[in-house]
Amino acid sequence: MRLALLAVLAVTAGVITPAAAAHSVVLPFSSRPADLQLYTVIVPTETDSTTTEVALKVPEGIDFLLVRETPGWKVKVERKNDRIDVVRWTGIAPPDQFAEFRLIARNPILEGDLSWKIVQTYADGETARWIGPPGSDSPASVTRLSESAKPVDVATGLNGGGSSTSSGGTETVAAGASSDATASGDSSDTLARIGVAAALVLSGAAIGGLAVTRRRSGGT
């Protein structure tokens, strides 16, 4: 029997919640208020059809966003009421594979939960809507903002010396001033350093675990 692979990495908290065992998640599961945080979106293809689109609803309170270019995928930032509302990726993630996207966001300044709602569309028209409350059949991924969370601030590495090395990837800007995120080879020095810092944060994060599972997801 074919198995669909979902890598669930508990980055900051170092734990895996039961709800995060078999569906789309946004990592880390905990962060600090007002921090500039590197987030990783992991979306497994859990049916016999290919994933062709992933739409991520940006939680309220996030007013700054950078999206990293993902090879083989196009990305678009959609705005509503003068704020970033949805990040939409289109591409291909075949059965038994998962798509991985990275973005940098500035957390809201208050403690609380960030609910990351994800709608996954398959080539056959089926959708998996990971938008429900915790404990539901299709829960949204949640990042808890707390002052007690371990600091993993992307900006920490920006003022470092020359020891940083390039991540080898191209950073795509999806900030408040742009509605379409497109690849840019001539990004500013600041954005380039953000990309390096993001890679360093990710490489230094603890791997919480790996879950391998498969189930058929129906549209709701």
C-alpha positions, 0 to 999 in steps of 0.5 A, spaced: 500 500 500 502 506 498 504 511 503 503 518 503 509 522 507 508 528 512 514 531 515 512 534 522 517 538 525 516 540 532 521 546 531 520 551 537 516 547 542 520 541 541 513 537 541 508 534 536 501 535 537 496 529 536 492 534 531 498 535 527 500 527 525 497 527 519 495 533 515 497 540 513 501 544 518 505 550 519 511 550 524 513 552 529 507 551 533 510 556 538 513 563 538 514 569 541 510 576 540 512 581 536 518 576 533 520 576 526 519 568 525 521 563 520 515 559 518 514 553 514 508 550 511 508 543 510 502 540 505 502 532 504 498 529 498 494 524 501 489 522 495 491 518 489 490 525 485 496 531 485 496 537 489 495 543 485 494 549 489 495 551 496 492 557 499 494 559 506 490 564 510 494 569 513 492 570 521 489 577 523 495 581 526 500 579 521 502 586 518 509 584 514 510 578 510 516 575 506 515 569 502 521 564 499 521 562 492 519 555 491 522 551 485 516 548 481 511 553 484 508 560 483 506 564 488 501 570 489 499 574 495 492 577 495 490 583 499 484 585 503 482 591 506 489 593 505 492 587 509 495 581 506 490 576 506 492 570 503 498 567 500 496 562 494 501 557 491 500 553 484 504 547 482 505 540 483 505 535 489 504 528 486 501 522 491 506 520 496 509 527 496 509 533 500 510 540 498 514 545 503 513 552 503 517 558 507 515 565 509 517 570 514 512 573 518 512 579 524 508 576 529 502 580 533 505 584 539 500 580 544 500 573 546 495 568 543 494 563 538 495 564 531 490 560 526 493 558 520 487 556 515 489 552 509 485 550 503 488 544 499 486 543 492 487 537 488 487 536 480 481 532 480 477 538 483 477 535 490 479 540 496 482 539 503 480 544 508 484 545 514 480 550 517 477 547 523 478 548 530 483 544 534 480 537 535 476 537 529 477 532 523 480 538 519 483 542 524 487 549 522 494 549 524 496 553 530 502 557 533 501 559 540 504 566 541 507 566 548 513 570 552 515 564 555 517 561 548 524 559 546 526 566 542 528 564 535 528 571 532 530 571 524 532 578 525 537 575 530 542 573 525 542 580 521 547 584 525 552 578 525 559 578 522 561 575 516 560 567 518 554 567 515 553 563 509 548 563 503 542 559 503 543 558 495 536 560 494 532 566 492 528 570 496 521 572 494 518 578 497 511 578 499 510 584 503 505 589 504 507 593 498 506 588 493 500 584 491 504 579 487 510 575 489 515 574 483 522 572 483 528 577 484 535 576 483 537 583 485 534 583 492 536 588 496 542 587 501 537 587 507 533 582 504 539 577 502 541 577 509 534 576 511 534 570 507 541 567 510 538 568 517 532 564 515 536 559 513 540 559 519 534 559 523 531 553 520 538 549 520 539 550 527 531 548 529 530 541 533 527 536 529 521 534 533 519 527 529 517 524 522 510 521 521 508 517 516 501 516 514 496 516 509 488 517 509 483 520 504 481 527 505 474 529 502 472 536 501 468 540 506 
